[in-house]
Amino acid sequence: MGSLEGKVVIVVGAAGAQGSAAATLFARSGARLALADVSEERLDSVAKEIRGAGSEVLSHVVDIADEGSWRVLVDKVVDTYGRVDGLANFAAILSRPGVEETELEAWEQTLRVNLTGAWLGLRTVIPAMRASSGGAIVNVGSVDALVGRGGGAAYQASKGGLRLLSKSAATQYAAEGIRVNSVHPGPMRDRMVQIIGPRADAAATATLEVRLIAQVPMGRLGLPEDIANAVRFLLSDEASFITGVDLPVDGGLTTQ
């Protein structure tokens, strides 16, 4: 299901848990990959592992909030592979303070990475997809884009904006064969340390895990592979009549 055989796919945020899981899955599904992240050491490690399994991979350090960095990345992909068929955007930073507690600098940085960076990616990648007669883009958001949860004002604002940016692009480019969808993870096991921060000892982690699981009807936290599978499907030709969709991958959390 969800074959990417022969497709050229850019994975941004490939050094993170979800991005690296997706890159590994895409490679097994036959994609030729371009991996991008701001973390060079981790990015090189992911690329080396996938390359060692026999897949075609290039890696490139990118600042997604910088348009020039995006242009260099896309030019490198086109020079190497001749085309761009897919973009999976996992890149994001997490900000937990509420409205009054969020500092202006943190607000601007969160929106710059999570929202402006995604917009720059769209406007850079879409011309390359147009030259290839179409493509598919998946932006990874959060259930925080779908429901108000208190706290995380900048993060929720950025992910809500990403959701509607995806819909706007989906409408604008549908007739050109370019599909744009968004996937929204619920509580994830790989985000525990980021949520807790410096207090991420075993007791704090266990307490938070119990609290989060209690919110999820399916009774467990999400895994990076859960998100990877959803993104792979939306990038594949099996989803050729799907665009502008918000897909929660949340164990039923947003059904309540």
N, C-alpha and C positions, 0 to 999 in steps of 0.2 A: 504493500500500500504506500502511495506517496513517492513513487520513483522520481529521482532527479537525474536520471541517466543522461550524461552529456551536458547538463546545464552548468553554466558558470554562475556561481553564487558567492556574493560578498557577505561575510558574517562580521558585523561590527559589534564590538564587545566580546570578541572571541576568547579573551583571556579569563572571563568570569565563569562561574560554575554552569550557568544556563547556556551561555554562548559556546563554551567548549563542548558541552554535551551535544548541542545542536550541530556543531561543526563535525564532530565524530559521526553522528547519525547521517548527516548529509553526505559525507564521504562514503559511508557504507551503502548509501542509496545511489551512488554513481556520479555525484556532482564533482566538478572541478572547482576548487575553492580558492577564495582570497580572504584571508583572515586579517582583521584589523583591530587594534586596541591601542590604548595609551601606554599599557604596561608591556615593555619590550621583552623582559625576561620571561614572563609567563606566556606571552604570545609565542615566543620562539619554542618554548617547551611543548605547547599544544600543536604547533605546526610540525615539529619534529616527530611527535608521536603519530600524527595522522599520516605524515609522509612515510614513516617507517612501515605503516600497514599497506603501503602500495598506492596511495592516492596522490593525485596531482594537487599541490598546494603552493600558494605563495603567501607571504606574510608581510605586513606593512604597518609601522607605527603611525597612528593617526590621532589628531586632535579634532574630534567631530564638531567642536564649536568654531572651527576655523575653516572657511570656505576653500582657501588655498590648499589645505591639507586634504580635503575631500577630492579636489581636482587632481592632485598628484596620485591619490589612491586609484581613482577611476581610470585615469590615463594609463597607469601601470597595469591595471587589469585588462584593459582593451589592448594594450601593446602585447601583453603576454598571451591572452586567450582569444582576442579578436572580437569579443562581445561581452555583454552583461545580460544575464537572464533573470537573476534574482538578487534581492537584498533582504537580509534578515538583520534588523537593528535591535540589538540587546543592550546597547550602551545606556547607562543611567547612573546617577548618583542619588543616594537616599538622604532625605532631610526630614527629621522627625518633629521639630518644634511646631507649636501652634501659631495662630495668627499674630498674637502680641509678642510671642517669644522669638519669632523668626527675625534675625537681623537682615538688613537690606542687602548686605553683601552675600549672605547665604541664599536669599531669595533670588537674586540675579544670577548667581552661579548655577543654582538648580535649574532654572528655566533656560539658561544659556546651554547647558549640556543636554538636558532631557527633551527640550522642545525646539530651541533654535537649532541645535545640532541635527535633529531629525529633519527639520525643514531644509537645511543646507544639503543634507544627504539626498532628499527627494529631488531638489532642483539640479543637483549634479548628476545623479544616476539616471533620471528619466530621459535626458537626451541620448544617452548611450543605449537605453532600452528601446527607444524609438528607432534608432538606427538598426536594431536587431528585430524590428517588427513586433515588439511587445516584451512583456516581462511581468514579474510579480514581486511585490514589496510587502513585507510583514514588519510592522512596528510592534515591539513588545512593550506593553503598558503595565497596568496593574488593576486589580479590582478597586483600588483607590480612585480610578478614573470613572467608576460606575456608581459608587455609593459614598456618601459622606461618613467618615469614620472618626473624626475628631483628631486634632494634631496633624502633623505632616502637611501644613498648609501649602508650602512651596511645592512639595512633592506631588500632592494631589492636584494642584493647579497645573503643574507641568504635564502630568499624565492625562488629565482631562483634556488639555489642549492637544496632546498627541493623538488622542482618540478622534477628535473632530478634524484635526489636520489630515488624518488618514482618510476620513470620510470625504473631505473636500477634494483631496487628490484623486480618490476613487471615482468620484463623479466627473471630474475634469478630464481624466485620461482613459476612461472606460472604452470610448470609441476607438482609441489607438491600440487597444489590446494590452494595456498596462493595468494590472489589478493591484489594489492597495487594501490590505486588511490589517486589523490589529488583534493581538492576543493579550489577554489580561490574566496573569497569574494571581491565584489566591495566596494564602499563607504558605510559604515555601521553607523547606528544611534548610536550604542553602543560605537563607537570609537571616538566620537566627542571630549570628554574631553581629551582623550589621545593625539589627534592630536594637540589641542590648547595648552594644558599644563596649566601652572599657570594662563594664561589669559582667562580661560574658564568661563567668565561671560556671561550673557544672550545675550548681543549685539554681542559679538564675536562669540558665538555659532550660532546665527541666521544668521550672515553674512557668516560663513563657510558653513552652511547648504544650503543656497541659491546657493552658488558657486558650491558645490558638486552635488546638484540635477540637475543643468544645464548641467552637464557632462553625465547624465544618461538618455538614450532614454526613459526609462519607467517612468521617472519623479518622482522618490522617492528614499530615502535611503533604504538600506537593513535592515532587522530585524534579530535578532539571530535565530528566527524560520525558516527563509529562508535557512540559512546554515544548521541548524539541520535536516531539511527535506532532503536535498541533501545528507548529510553524512549518514543518516539512510538508504536511498535507496542503496547507494554503499556498506554498510555493510550487507545488506540483501541478501537472496538467489535470489531475483528478479534480482540482478545484477551479477548473477553467471558467465556470459560470458563477463564481463567487467573488464579489468585490464589495468593499465598503462595510464589511462585517466586523462587529466586536465579538470576539470569541472568549468568554470567560473560561479559564481552566482552573477551577477553584473548589472542586469537590462539592459543589452545590451551595457554596456560601451566599452567592448573590441571588439565589432563588427564594431566600427567606424574607 
